Amino acid sequence: MATSTGEAESKKITLTDLSTPDKLLSTFKHVKISVDVMNSSGKETHVSISFSIVPGEVIDDKDTLKLIINASSENTTETAILWISKNYSNVLKLRMPNGETLVGPQANMYGMMILQQLNAYLLTTGDIGHLTVTLNPDGRYVTSLTGWEVISVKHATLQVGSNTYKGYIITLKNVNDTNSSAKVMEVGIAKLSTNLWYYSYINLKLKSGGTASFRVDEIELNP
């Protein structure tokens, strides 16, 4: 999710805009991420979510793509399947995690809600999906995130799924963002292709004393 203007000393690092379901689904064929949270008492919670796109059948004389979404927490896995138009604008059929199948306007309404939730989850919600870091003429990095200050920006080789990519590790400190539960954030931003930058991981130190981390476990780009 980032563009950069130079390898030696980048003047701008910007996550690629994947803020709508059509942008996300046209970019990735498969993504799986993990979220691990530990509260101040040491209790740990693990959640993972993934989606895969495969060819779908013809519905109402329209070719479709089948989107399979899996969400796992503890020992429970829920699966939703959406049959979507090839331009990603409509959900023609939806199989809910409880097995109920919807078609027509109901499928589209609930299906688009699920796609918005998926999009938010994979972008880790909030303003992180619009992260930009800029190098000022005075040599200091500043960020687009309101209430945050850049501590450091480092070139790095990052693991995303089973592959490694060039990118950056950016560390930020919360100076007056009262809406965020985090006080320190470290983000690994990887260059997956010429015009595609996406996060490899996000580690958060929380104001409550706990921690949270987001990690991309698997990823496959659309051809």
PyMOL commands that place a pseudoatom at each C-alpha (Angstrom):
pseudoatom trace, name=CA, resn=MET, resi=1, chain=A, elem=C, hetatm=0, pos=[0.000, 0.000, 0.000]
pseudoatom trace, name=CA, resn=ALA, resi=2, chain=A, elem=C, hetatm=0, pos=[2.804, 2.541, -0.515]
pseudoatom trace, name=CA, resn=THR, resi=3, chain=A, elem=C, hetatm=0, pos=[4.519, 4.577, -3.134]
pseudoatom trace, name=CA, resn=SER, resi=4, chain=A, elem=C, hetatm=0, pos=[8.057, 5.795, -2.725]
pseudoatom trace, name=CA, resn=THR, resi=5, chain=A, elem=C, hetatm=0, pos=[10.186, 8.385, -4.476]
pseudoatom trace, name=CA, resn=GLY, resi=6, chain=A, elem=C, hetatm=0, pos=[13.630, 6.876, -4.233]
pseudoatom trace, name=CA, resn=GLU, resi=7, chain=A, elem=C, hetatm=0, pos=[15.401, 3.873, -2.753]
pseudoatom trace, name=CA, resn=ALA, resi=8, chain=A, elem=C, hetatm=0, pos=[18.258, 5.510, -0.845]
pseudoatom trace, name=CA, resn=GLU, resi=9, chain=A, elem=C, hetatm=0, pos=[16.191, 8.084, 1.054]
pseudoatom trace, name=CA, resn=SER, resi=10, chain=A, elem=C, hetatm=0, pos=[12.503, 8.008, 0.253]
pseudoatom trace, name=CA, resn=LYS, resi=11, chain=A, elem=C, hetatm=0, pos=[10.734, 11.381, 0.449]
pseudoatom trace, name=CA, resn=LYS, resi=12, chain=A, elem=C, hetatm=0, pos=[7.273, 9.842, 0.660]
pseudoatom trace, name=CA, resn=ILE, resi=13, chain=A, elem=C, hetatm=0, pos=[5.962, 6.455, 1.727]
pseudoatom trace, name=CA, resn=THR, resi=14, chain=A, elem=C, hetatm=0, pos=[2.251, 5.901, 1.137]
pseudoatom trace, name=CA, resn=LEU, resi=15, chain=A, elem=C, hetatm=0, pos=[0.170, 2.757, 1.521]
pseudoatom trace, name=CA, resn=THR, resi=16, chain=A, elem=C, hetatm=0, pos=[-1.656, 1.866, -1.701]
pseudoatom trace, name=CA, resn=ASP, resi=17, chain=A, elem=C, hetatm=0, pos=[-5.346, 2.817, -1.579]
pseudoatom trace, name=CA, resn=LEU, resi=18, chain=A, elem=C, hetatm=0, pos=[-7.330, -0.402, -1.077]
pseudoatom trace, name=CA, resn=SER, resi=19, chain=A, elem=C, hetatm=0, pos=[-10.118, 1.288, 0.837]
pseudoatom trace, name=CA, resn=THR, resi=20, chain=A, elem=C, hetatm=0, pos=[-13.041, -0.183, -1.119]
pseudoatom trace, name=CA, resn=PRO, resi=21, chain=A, elem=C, hetatm=0, pos=[-13.962, -3.854, -1.676]
pseudoatom trace, name=CA, resn=ASP, resi=22, chain=A, elem=C, hetatm=0, pos=[-13.482, -3.645, -5.458]
pseudoatom trace, name=CA, resn=LYS, resi=23, chain=A, elem=C, hetatm=0, pos=[-9.916, -2.336, -5.031]
pseudoatom trace, name=CA, resn=LEU, resi=24, chain=A, elem=C, hetatm=0, pos=[-9.087, -5.008, -2.464]
pseudoatom trace, name=CA, resn=LEU, resi=25, chain=A, elem=C, hetatm=0, pos=[-10.584, -7.941, -4.383]
pseudoatom trace, name=CA, resn=SER, resi=26, chain=A, elem=C, hetatm=0, pos=[-9.178, -6.895, -7.761]
pseudoatom trace, name=CA, resn=THR, resi=27, chain=A, elem=C, hetatm=0, pos=[-5.703, -6.725, -6.188]
pseudoatom trace, name=CA, resn=PHE, resi=28, chain=A, elem=C, hetatm=0, pos=[-5.578, -9.946, -4.150]
pseudoatom trace, name=CA, resn=LYS, resi=29, chain=A, elem=C, hetatm=0, pos=[-6.665, -13.466, -5.005]
pseudoatom trace, name=CA, resn=HIS, resi=30, chain=A, elem=C, hetatm=0, pos=[-5.980, -14.776, -1.511]
pseudoatom trace, name=CA, resn=VAL, resi=31, chain=A, elem=C, hetatm=0, pos=[-5.044, -13.182, 1.816]
pseudoatom trace, name=CA, resn=LYS, resi=32, chain=A, elem=C, hetatm=0, pos=[-4.787, -14.594, 5.326]
pseudoatom trace, name=CA, resn=ILE, resi=33, chain=A, elem=C, hetatm=0, pos=[-3.930, -12.498, 8.343]
pseudoatom trace, name=CA, resn=SER, resi=34, chain=A, elem=C, hetatm=0, pos=[-3.577, -13.205, 12.061]
pseudoatom trace, name=CA, resn=VAL, resi=35, chain=A, elem=C, hetatm=0, pos=[-4.377, -10.932, 14.969]
pseudoatom trace, name=CA, resn=ASP, resi=36, chain=A, elem=C, hetatm=0, pos=[-2.917, -11.578, 18.421]
pseudoatom trace, name=CA, resn=VAL, resi=37, chain=A, elem=C, hetatm=0, pos=[-3.889, -9.519, 21.443]
pseudoatom trace, name=CA, resn=MET, resi=38, chain=A, elem=C, hetatm=0, pos=[-2.537, -9.750, 24.977]
pseudoatom trace, name=CA, resn=ASN, resi=39, chain=A, elem=C, hetatm=0, pos=[-4.189, -7.677, 27.686]
pseudoatom trace, name=CA, resn=SER, resi=40, chain=A, elem=C, hetatm=0, pos=[-2.430, -6.150, 30.684]
pseudoatom trace, name=CA, resn=SER, resi=41, chain=A, elem=C, hetatm=0, pos=[-3.159, -9.307, 32.719]
pseudoatom trace, name=CA, resn=GLY, resi=42, chain=A, elem=C, hetatm=0, pos=[-1.395, -11.527, 30.178]
pseudoatom trace, name=CA, resn=LYS, resi=43, chain=A, elem=C, hetatm=0, pos=[-4.527, -13.119, 28.686]
pseudoatom trace, name=CA, resn=GLU, resi=44, chain=A, elem=C, hetatm=0, pos=[-4.011, -13.869, 24.985]
pseudoatom trace, name=CA, resn=THR, resi=45, chain=A, elem=C, hetatm=0, pos=[-6.548, -13.882, 22.156]
pseudoatom trace, name=CA, resn=HIS, resi=46, chain=A, elem=C, hetatm=0, pos=[-5.860, -15.143, 18.633]
pseudoatom trace, name=CA, resn=VAL, resi=47, chain=A, elem=C, hetatm=0, pos=[-8.034, -14.511, 15.573]
pseudoatom trace, name=CA, resn=SER, resi=48, chain=A, elem=C, hetatm=0, pos=[-7.373, -15.214, 11.911]
pseudoatom trace, name=CA, resn=ILE, resi=49, chain=A, elem=C, hetatm=0, pos=[-9.325, -14.278, 8.812]
pseudoatom trace, name=CA, resn=SER, resi=50, chain=A, elem=C, hetatm=0, pos=[-8.783, -15.200, 5.184]
pseudoatom trace, name=CA, resn=PHE, resi=51, chain=A, elem=C, hetatm=0, pos=[-10.423, -14.914, 1.823]
pseudoatom trace, name=CA, resn=SER, resi=52, chain=A, elem=C, hetatm=0, pos=[-9.921, -16.696, -1.485]
pseudoatom trace, name=CA, resn=ILE, resi=53, chain=A, elem=C, hetatm=0, pos=[-11.402, -15.955, -4.902]
pseudoatom trace, name=CA, resn=VAL, resi=54, chain=A, elem=C, hetatm=0, pos=[-12.183, -18.846, -7.263]
pseudoatom trace, name=CA, resn=PRO, resi=55, chain=A, elem=C, hetatm=0, pos=[-14.294, -19.086, -10.441]
pseudoatom trace, name=CA, resn=GLY, resi=56, chain=A, elem=C, hetatm=0, pos=[-18.017, -19.165, -9.735]
pseudoatom trace, name=CA, resn=GLU, resi=57, chain=A, elem=C, hetatm=0, pos=[-20.975, -20.491, -11.661]
pseudoatom trace, name=CA, resn=VAL, resi=58, chain=A, elem=C, hetatm=0, pos=[-23.408, -18.551, -13.846]
pseudoatom trace, name=CA, resn=ILE, resi=59, chain=A, elem=C, hetatm=0, pos=[-26.236, -16.941, -11.841]
pseudoatom trace, name=CA, resn=ASP, resi=60, chain=A, elem=C, hetatm=0, pos=[-29.096, -15.162, -13.607]
pseudoatom trace, name=CA, resn=ASP, resi=61, chain=A, elem=C, hetatm=0, pos=[-27.141, -15.370, -16.871]
pseudoatom trace, name=CA, resn=LYS, resi=62, chain=A, elem=C, hetatm=0, pos=[-24.181, -13.591, -15.242]
pseudoatom trace, name=CA, resn=ASP, resi=63, chain=A, elem=C, hetatm=0, pos=[-20.685, -14.962, -14.767]
pseudoatom trace, name=CA, resn=THR, resi=64, chain=A, elem=C, hetatm=0, pos=[-19.573, -14.776, -11.165]
pseudoatom trace, name=CA, resn=LEU, resi=65, chain=A, elem=C, hetatm=0, pos=[-16.561, -15.083, -8.910]
pseudoatom trace, name=CA, resn=LYS, resi=66, chain=A, elem=C, hetatm=0, pos=[-16.856, -17.082, -5.710]
pseudoatom trace, name=CA, resn=LEU, resi=67, chain=A, elem=C, hetatm=0, pos=[-15.422, -15.395, -2.634]
pseudoatom trace, name=CA, resn=ILE, resi=68, chain=A, elem=C, hetatm=0, pos=[-14.775, -17.739, 0.293]
pseudoatom trace, name=CA, resn=ILE, resi=69, chain=A, elem=C, hetatm=0, pos=[-14.231, -16.048, 3.670]
pseudoatom trace, name=CA, resn=ASN, resi=70, chain=A, elem=C, hetatm=0, pos=[-13.043, -17.935, 6.755]
pseudoatom trace, name=CA, resn=ALA, resi=71, chain=A, elem=C, hetatm=0, pos=[-12.852, -16.430, 10.234]
pseudoatom trace, name=CA, resn=SER, resi=72, chain=A, elem=C, hetatm=0, pos=[-11.319, -18.436, 13.086]
pseudoatom trace, name=CA, resn=SER, resi=73, chain=A, elem=C, hetatm=0, pos=[-11.156, -17.738, 16.810]
pseudoatom trace, name=CA, resn=GLU, resi=74, chain=A, elem=C, hetatm=0, pos=[-10.107, -20.248, 19.468]
pseudoatom trace, name=CA, resn=ASN, resi=75, chain=A, elem=C, hetatm=0, pos=[-11.551, -23.580, 18.232]
pseudoatom trace, name=CA, resn=THR, resi=76, chain=A, elem=C, hetatm=0, pos=[-14.298, -22.072, 16.062]
pseudoatom trace, name=CA, resn=THR, resi=77, chain=A, elem=C, hetatm=0, pos=[-14.237, -21.403, 12.317]
pseudoatom trace, name=CA, resn=GLU, resi=78, chain=A, elem=C, hetatm=0, pos=[-17.038, -19.680, 10.429]
pseudoatom trace, name=CA, resn=THR, resi=79, chain=A, elem=C, hetatm=0, pos=[-17.310, -19.628, 6.641]
pseudoatom trace, name=CA, resn=ALA, resi=80, chain=A, elem=C, hetatm=0, pos=[-19.270, -17.339, 4.369]
pseudoatom trace, name=CA, resn=ILE, resi=81, chain=A, elem=C, hetatm=0, pos=[-19.421, -17.740, 0.585]
pseudoatom trace, name=CA, resn=LEU, resi=82, chain=A, elem=C, hetatm=0, pos=[-20.328, -14.865, -1.725]
pseudoatom trace, name=CA, resn=TRP, resi=83, chain=A, elem=C, hetatm=0, pos=[-21.004, -15.112, -5.455]
pseudoatom trace, name=CA, resn=ILE, resi=84, chain=A, elem=C, hetatm=0, pos=[-20.072, -11.700, -6.792]
pseudoatom trace, name=CA, resn=SER, resi=85, chain=A, elem=C, hetatm=0, pos=[-20.168, -10.039, -10.199]
pseudoatom trace, name=CA, resn=LYS, resi=86, chain=A, elem=C, hetatm=0, pos=[-16.879, -9.906, -12.056]
pseudoatom trace, name=CA, resn=ASN, resi=87, chain=A, elem=C, hetatm=0, pos=[-16.625, -6.141, -11.558]
pseudoatom trace, name=CA, resn=TYR, resi=88, chain=A, elem=C, hetatm=0, pos=[-17.040, -6.700, -7.780]
pseudoatom trace, name=CA, resn=SER, resi=89, chain=A, elem=C, hetatm=0, pos=[-20.057, -4.357, -7.642]
pseudoatom trace, name=CA, resn=ASN, resi=90, chain=A, elem=C, hetatm=0, pos=[-22.862, -6.804, -6.765]
pseudoatom trace, name=CA, resn=VAL, resi=91, chain=A, elem=C, hetatm=0, pos=[-23.391, -9.874, -4.613]
pseudoatom trace, name=CA, resn=LEU, resi=92, chain=A, elem=C, hetatm=0, pos=[-25.756, -12.213, -6.463]
pseudoatom trace, name=CA, resn=LYS, resi=93, chain=A, elem=C, hetatm=0, pos=[-25.833, -15.019, -3.921]
pseudoatom trace, name=CA, resn=LEU, resi=94, chain=A, elem=C, hetatm=0, pos=[-24.721, -15.403, -0.321]
pseudoatom trace, name=CA, resn=ARG, resi=95, chain=A, elem=C, hetatm=0, pos=[-24.312, -18.439, 1.897]
pseudoatom trace, name=CA, resn=MET, resi=96, chain=A, elem=C, hetatm=0, pos=[-24.196, -17.286, 5.501]
pseudoatom trace, name=CA, resn=PRO, resi=97, chain=A, elem=C, hetatm=0, pos=[-22.034, -18.966, 8.193]
pseudoatom trace, name=CA, resn=ASN, resi=98, chain=A, elem=C, hetatm=0, pos=[-25.216, -20.558, 9.609]
pseudoatom trace, name=CA, resn=GLY, resi=99, chain=A, elem=C, hetatm=0, pos=[-25.911, -22.255, 6.264]
pseudoatom trace, name=CA, resn=GLU, resi=100, chain=A, elem=C, hetatm=0, pos=[-28.727, -19.948, 5.197]
pseudoatom trace, name=CA, resn=THR, resi=101, chain=A, elem=C, hetatm=0, pos=[-28.628, -18.989, 1.504]
pseudoatom trace, name=CA, resn=LEU, resi=102, chain=A, elem=C, hetatm=0, pos=[-29.779, -15.603, 0.245]
pseudoatom trace, name=CA, resn=VAL, resi=103, chain=A, elem=C, hetatm=0, pos=[-30.289, -14.412, -3.330]
pseudoatom trace, name=CA, resn=GLY, resi=104, chain=A, elem=C, hetatm=0, pos=[-31.357, -11.205, -5.032]
pseudoatom trace, name=CA, resn=PRO, resi=105, chain=A, elem=C, hetatm=0, pos=[-31.516, -7.854, -3.166]
pseudoatom trace, name=CA, resn=GLN, resi=106, chain=A, elem=C, hetatm=0, pos=[-31.107, -9.503, 0.253]
pseudoatom trace, name=CA, resn=ALA, resi=107, chain=A, elem=C, hetatm=0, pos=[-27.922, -11.241, -0.855]
pseudoatom trace, name=CA, resn=ASN, resi=108, chain=A, elem=C, hetatm=0, pos=[-26.548, -7.985, -2.208]
pseudoatom trace, name=CA, resn=MET, resi=109, chain=A, elem=C, hetatm=0, pos=[-27.421, -5.970, 0.912]
pseudoatom trace, name=CA, resn=TYR, resi=110, chain=A, elem=C, hetatm=0, pos=[-25.941, -8.407, 3.448]
pseudoatom trace, name=CA, resn=GLY, resi=111, chain=A, elem=C, hetatm=0, pos=[-23.109, -9.393, 1.129]
pseudoatom trace, name=CA, resn=MET, resi=112, chain=A, elem=C, hetatm=0, pos=[-21.934, -5.796, 0.702]
pseudoatom trace, name=CA, resn=MET, resi=113, chain=A, elem=C, hetatm=0, pos=[-21.994, -5.385, 4.494]
pseudoatom trace, name=CA, resn=ILE, resi=114, chain=A, elem=C, hetatm=0, pos=[-19.739, -8.429, 4.825]
pseudoatom trace, name=CA, resn=LEU, resi=115, chain=A, elem=C, hetatm=0, pos=[-17.385, -7.054, 2.155]
pseudoatom trace, name=CA, resn=GLN, resi=116, chain=A, elem=C, hetatm=0, pos=[-17.114, -3.736, 3.997]
pseudoatom trace, name=CA, resn=GLN, resi=117, chain=A, elem=C, hetatm=0, pos=[-16.274, -5.583, 7.229]
pseudoatom trace, name=CA, resn=LEU, resi=118, chain=A, elem=C, hetatm=0, pos=[-13.700, -7.702, 5.423]
pseudoatom trace, name=CA, resn=ASN, resi=119, chain=A, elem=C, hetatm=0, pos=[-12.135, -4.605, 3.925]
pseudoatom trace, name=CA, resn=ALA, resi=120, chain=A, elem=C, hetatm=0, pos=[-11.911, -2.881, 7.298]
pseudoatom trace, name=CA, resn=TYR, resi=121, chain=A, elem=C, hetatm=0, pos=[-10.418, -5.949, 8.947]
pseudoatom trace, name=CA, resn=LEU, resi=122, chain=A, elem=C, hetatm=0, pos=[-7.732, -6.468, 6.309]
pseudoatom trace, name=CA, resn=LEU, resi=123, chain=A, elem=C, hetatm=0, pos=[-6.828, -2.774, 6.439]
pseudoatom trace, name=CA, resn=THR, resi=124, chain=A, elem=C, hetatm=0, pos=[-6.764, -3.046, 10.264]
pseudoatom trace, name=CA, resn=THR, resi=125, chain=A, elem=C, hetatm=0, pos=[-9.490, -0.370, 10.404]
pseudoatom trace, name=CA, resn=GLY, resi=126, chain=A, elem=C, hetatm=0, pos=[-9.070, 3.294, 11.203]
pseudoatom trace, name=CA, resn=ASP, resi=127, chain=A, elem=C, hetatm=0, pos=[-6.611, 5.640, 9.557]
pseudoatom trace, name=CA, resn=ILE, resi=128, chain=A, elem=C, hetatm=0, pos=[-3.786, 3.090, 9.195]
pseudoatom trace, name=CA, resn=GLY, resi=129, chain=A, elem=C, hetatm=0, pos=[-5.177, 2.234, 5.748]
pseudoatom trace, name=CA, resn=HIS, resi=130, chain=A, elem=C, hetatm=0, pos=[-4.315, 5.792, 4.669]
pseudoatom trace, name=CA, resn=LEU, resi=131, chain=A, elem=C, hetatm=0, pos=[-0.862, 5.977, 6.272]
pseudoatom trace, name=CA, resn=THR, resi=132, chain=A, elem=C, hetatm=0, pos=[1.571, 8.382, 4.610]
pseudoatom trace, name=CA, resn=VAL, resi=133, chain=A, elem=C, hetatm=0, pos=[5.029, 9.300, 5.896]
pseudoatom trace, name=CA, resn=THR, resi=134, chain=A, elem=C, hetatm=0, pos=[6.846, 12.269, 4.309]
pseudoatom trace, name=CA, resn=LEU, resi=135, chain=A, elem=C, hetatm=0, pos=[10.463, 13.422, 4.610]
pseudoatom trace, name=CA, resn=ASN, resi=136, chain=A, elem=C, hetatm=0, pos=[10.596, 17.160, 5.239]
pseudoatom trace, name=CA, resn=PRO, resi=137, chain=A, elem=C, hetatm=0, pos=[13.423, 19.391, 3.878]
pseudoatom trace, name=CA, resn=ASP, resi=138, chain=A, elem=C, hetatm=0, pos=[14.815, 19.597, 7.419]
pseudoatom trace, name=CA, resn=GLY, resi=139, chain=A, elem=C, hetatm=0, pos=[15.386, 15.825, 7.409]
pseudoatom trace, name=CA, resn=ARG, resi=140, chain=A, elem=C, hetatm=0, pos=[12.504, 14.926, 9.723]
pseudoatom trace, name=CA, resn=TYR, resi=141, chain=A, elem=C, hetatm=0, pos=[9.771, 12.434, 8.821]
pseudoatom trace, name=CA, resn=VAL, resi=142, chain=A, elem=C, hetatm=0, pos=[6.162, 13.442, 9.501]
pseudoatom trace, name=CA, resn=THR, resi=143, chain=A, elem=C, hetatm=0, pos=[3.013, 11.332, 9.228]
pseudoatom trace, name=CA, resn=SER, resi=144, chain=A, elem=C, hetatm=0, pos=[-0.509, 11.868, 7.920]
pseudoatom trace, name=CA, resn=LEU, resi=145, chain=A, elem=C, hetatm=0, pos=[-1.925, 10.186, 11.036]
pseudoatom trace, name=CA, resn=THR, resi=146, chain=A, elem=C, hetatm=0, pos=[-3.352, 12.924, 13.236]
pseudoatom trace, name=CA, resn=GLY, resi=147, chain=A, elem=C, hetatm=0, pos=[-1.891, 12.873, 16.737]
pseudoatom trace, name=CA, resn=TRP, resi=148, chain=A, elem=C, hetatm=0, pos=[1.068, 10.654, 15.844]
pseudoatom trace, name=CA, resn=GLU, resi=149, chain=A, elem=C, hetatm=0, pos=[4.791, 11.372, 15.565]
pseudoatom trace, name=CA, resn=VAL, resi=150, chain=A, elem=C, hetatm=0, pos=[7.373, 9.423, 13.544]
pseudoatom trace, name=CA, resn=ILE, resi=151, chain=A, elem=C, hetatm=0, pos=[10.144, 7.980, 15.710]
pseudoatom trace, name=CA, resn=SER, resi=152, chain=A, elem=C, hetatm=0, pos=[12.106, 6.188, 12.981]
pseudoatom trace, name=CA, resn=VAL, resi=153, chain=A, elem=C, hetatm=0, pos=[12.000, 4.976, 9.359]
pseudoatom trace, name=CA, resn=LYS, resi=154, chain=A, elem=C, hetatm=0, pos=[14.310, 2.127, 8.332]
pseudoatom trace, name=CA, resn=HIS, resi=155, chain=A, elem=C, hetatm=0, pos=[14.881, 0.236, 5.083]
pseudoatom trace, name=CA, resn=ALA, resi=156, chain=A, elem=C, hetatm=0, pos=[14.141, -3.469, 5.588]
pseudoatom trace, name=CA, resn=THR, resi=157, chain=A, elem=C, hetatm=0, pos=[13.563, -6.832, 3.945]
pseudoatom trace, name=CA, resn=LEU, resi=158, chain=A, elem=C, hetatm=0, pos=[10.131, -8.003, 5.061]
pseudoatom trace, name=CA, resn=GLN, resi=159, chain=A, elem=C, hetatm=0, pos=[8.377, -11.364, 5.098]
pseudoatom trace, name=CA, resn=VAL, resi=160, chain=A, elem=C, hetatm=0, pos=[4.878, -11.401, 3.610]
pseudoatom trace, name=CA, resn=GLY, resi=161, chain=A, elem=C, hetatm=0, pos=[3.494, -14.889, 3.479]
pseudoatom trace, name=CA, resn=SER, resi=162, chain=A, elem=C, hetatm=0, pos=[6.220, -17.189, 2.130]
pseudoatom trace, name=CA, resn=ASN, resi=163, chain=A, elem=C, hetatm=0, pos=[8.037, -14.437, 0.203]
pseudoatom trace, name=CA, resn=THR, resi=164, chain=A, elem=C, hetatm=0, pos=[10.358, -11.579, 1.112]
pseudoatom trace, name=CA, resn=TYR, resi=165, chain=A, elem=C, hetatm=0, pos=[10.091, -8.026, -0.202]
pseudoatom trace, name=CA, resn=LYS, resi=166, chain=A, elem=C, hetatm=0, pos=[11.920, -4.726, 0.087]
pseudoatom trace, name=CA, resn=GLY, resi=167, chain=A, elem=C, hetatm=0, pos=[10.225, -2.150, 2.254]
pseudoatom trace, name=CA, resn=TYR, resi=168, chain=A, elem=C, hetatm=0, pos=[10.331, -0.047, 5.379]
pseudoatom trace, name=CA, resn=ILE, resi=169, chain=A, elem=C, hetatm=0, pos=[9.835, -0.419, 9.114]
pseudoatom trace, name=CA, resn=ILE, resi=170, chain=A, elem=C, hetatm=0, pos=[8.157, 2.695, 10.483]
pseudoatom trace, name=CA, resn=THR, resi=171, chain=A, elem=C, hetatm=0, pos=[7.821, 3.351, 14.217]
pseudoatom trace, name=CA, resn=LEU, resi=172, chain=A, elem=C, hetatm=0, pos=[5.337, 5.962, 15.425]
pseudoatom trace, name=CA, resn=LYS, resi=173, chain=A, elem=C, hetatm=0, pos=[4.434, 7.387, 18.843]
pseudoatom trace, name=CA, resn=ASN, resi=174, chain=A, elem=C, hetatm=0, pos=[0.996, 8.546, 19.900]
pseudoatom trace, name=CA, resn=VAL, resi=175, chain=A, elem=C, hetatm=0, pos=[1.355, 12.120, 21.113]
pseudoatom trace, name=CA, resn=ASN, resi=176, chain=A, elem=C, hetatm=0, pos=[-2.312, 13.202, 21.335]
pseudoatom trace, name=CA, resn=ASP, resi=177, chain=A, elem=C, hetatm=0, pos=[-4.567, 10.783, 19.458]
pseudoatom trace, name=CA, resn=THR, resi=178, chain=A, elem=C, hetatm=0, pos=[-7.195, 10.213, 22.146]
pseudoatom trace, name=CA, resn=ASN, resi=179, chain=A, elem=C, hetatm=0, pos=[-9.276, 7.952, 19.860]
pseudoatom trace, name=CA, resn=SER, resi=180, chain=A, elem=C, hetatm=0, pos=[-6.550, 5.304, 19.576]
pseudoatom trace, name=CA, resn=SER, resi=181, chain=A, elem=C, hetatm=0, pos=[-5.951, 2.624, 22.199]
pseudoatom trace, name=CA, resn=ALA, resi=182, chain=A, elem=C, hetatm=0, pos=[-2.288, 2.358, 21.132]
pseudoatom trace, name=CA, resn=LYS, resi=183, chain=A, elem=C, hetatm=0, pos=[0.641, 4.403, 22.406]
pseudoatom trace, name=CA, resn=VAL, resi=184, chain=A, elem=C, hetatm=0, pos=[3.363, 3.050, 20.082]
pseudoatom trace, name=CA, resn=MET, resi=185, chain=A, elem=C, hetatm=0, pos=[2.967, 1.499, 16.625]
pseudoatom trace, name=CA, resn=GLU, resi=186, chain=A, elem=C, hetatm=0, pos=[5.524, -0.304, 14.464]
pseudoatom trace, name=CA, resn=VAL, resi=187, chain=A, elem=C, hetatm=0, pos=[4.475, -0.942, 10.868]
pseudoatom trace, name=CA, resn=GLY, resi=188, chain=A, elem=C, hetatm=0, pos=[6.277, -3.028, 8.254]
pseudoatom trace, name=CA, resn=ILE, resi=189, chain=A, elem=C, hetatm=0, pos=[5.375, -1.796, 4.752]
pseudoatom trace, name=CA, resn=ALA, resi=190, chain=A, elem=C, hetatm=0, pos=[6.397, -4.031, 1.839]
pseudoatom trace, name=CA, resn=LYS, resi=191, chain=A, elem=C, hetatm=0, pos=[6.610, -3.362, -1.889]
pseudoatom trace, name=CA, resn=LEU, resi=192, chain=A, elem=C, hetatm=0, pos=[4.709, -6.323, -3.354]
pseudoatom trace, name=CA, resn=SER, resi=193, chain=A, elem=C, hetatm=0, pos=[4.907, -5.078, -6.954]
pseudoatom trace, name=CA, resn=THR, resi=194, chain=A, elem=C, hetatm=0, pos=[5.738, -1.904, -8.874]
pseudoatom trace, name=CA, resn=ASN, resi=195, chain=A, elem=C, hetatm=0, pos=[2.723, 0.092, -7.685]
pseudoatom trace, name=CA, resn=LEU, resi=196, chain=A, elem=C, hetatm=0, pos=[1.538, -1.994, -4.758]
pseudoatom trace, name=CA, resn=TRP, resi=197, chain=A, elem=C, hetatm=0, pos=[2.589, -1.472, -1.155]
pseudoatom trace, name=CA, resn=TYR, resi=198, chain=A, elem=C, hetatm=0, pos=[0.886, -3.409, 1.621]
pseudoatom trace, name=CA, resn=TYR, resi=199, chain=A, elem=C, hetatm=0, pos=[1.660, -3.990, 5.246]
pseudoatom trace, name=CA, resn=SER, resi=200, chain=A, elem=C, hetatm=0, pos=[3.660, -7.037, 6.362]
pseudoatom trace, name=CA, resn=TYR, resi=201, chain=A, elem=C, hetatm=0, pos=[2.850, -6.578, 10.037]
pseudoatom trace, name=CA, resn=ILE, resi=202, chain=A, elem=C, hetatm=0, pos=[1.681, -4.038, 12.603]
pseudoatom trace, name=CA, resn=ASN, resi=203, chain=A, elem=C, hetatm=0, pos=[2.758, -4.234, 16.241]
pseudoatom trace, name=CA, resn=LEU, resi=204, chain=A, elem=C, hetatm=0, pos=[1.010, -2.079, 18.835]
pseudoatom trace, name=CA, resn=LYS, resi=205, chain=A, elem=C, hetatm=0, pos=[1.852, -1.243, 22.422]
pseudoatom trace, name=CA, resn=LEU, resi=206, chain=A, elem=C, hetatm=0, pos=[-1.451, -0.381, 24.071]
pseudoatom trace, name=CA, resn=LYS, resi=207, chain=A, elem=C, hetatm=0, pos=[-2.189, 2.349, 26.590]
pseudoatom trace, name=CA, resn=SER, resi=208, chain=A, elem=C, hetatm=0, pos=[-3.701, -0.320, 28.838]
pseudoatom trace, name=CA, resn=GLY, resi=209, chain=A, elem=C, hetatm=0, pos=[-0.356, -2.107, 29.100]
pseudoatom trace, name=CA, resn=GLY, resi=210, chain=A, elem=C, hetatm=0, pos=[-1.193, -4.893, 26.661]
pseudoatom trace, name=CA, resn=THR, resi=211, chain=A, elem=C, hetatm=0, pos=[-0.059, -5.536, 23.105]
pseudoatom trace, name=CA, resn=ALA, resi=212, chain=A, elem=C, hetatm=0, pos=[-1.672, -6.287, 19.747]
pseudoatom trace, name=CA, resn=SER, resi=213, chain=A, elem=C, hetatm=0, pos=[-0.196, -7.503, 16.485]
pseudoatom trace, name=CA, resn=PHE, resi=214, chain=A, elem=C, hetatm=0, pos=[-1.465, -7.957, 12.912]
pseudoatom trace, name=CA, resn=ARG, resi=215, chain=A, elem=C, hetatm=0, pos=[0.511, -10.236, 10.596]
pseudoatom trace, name=CA, resn=VAL, resi=216, chain=A, elem=C, hetatm=0, pos=[0.052, -11.256, 6.961]
pseudoatom trace, name=CA, resn=ASP, resi=217, chain=A, elem=C, hetatm=0, pos=[0.473, -15.046, 6.892]
pseudoatom trace, name=CA, resn=GLU, resi=218, chain=A, elem=C, hetatm=0, pos=[-0.429, -15.771, 3.266]
pseudoatom trace, name=CA, resn=ILE, resi=219, chain=A, elem=C, hetatm=0, pos=[-0.939, -13.633, 0.193]
pseudoatom trace, name=CA, resn=GLU, resi=220, chain=A, elem=C, hetatm=0, pos=[-1.490, -14.177, -3.535]
pseudoatom trace, name=CA, resn=LEU, resi=221, chain=A, elem=C, hetatm=0, pos=[-1.886, -11.370, -6.043]
pseudoatom trace, name=CA, resn=ASN, resi=222, chain=A, elem=C, hetatm=0, pos=[-4.376, -11.369, -8.870]
pseudoatom trace, name=CA, resn=PRO, resi=223, chain=A, elem=C, hetatm=0, pos=[-2.580, -11.809, -12.208]
for i in range(1, 223): cmd.bond("trace and resi %d" % i, "trace and resi %d" % (i + 1))
show_as sticks, trace
zoom trace
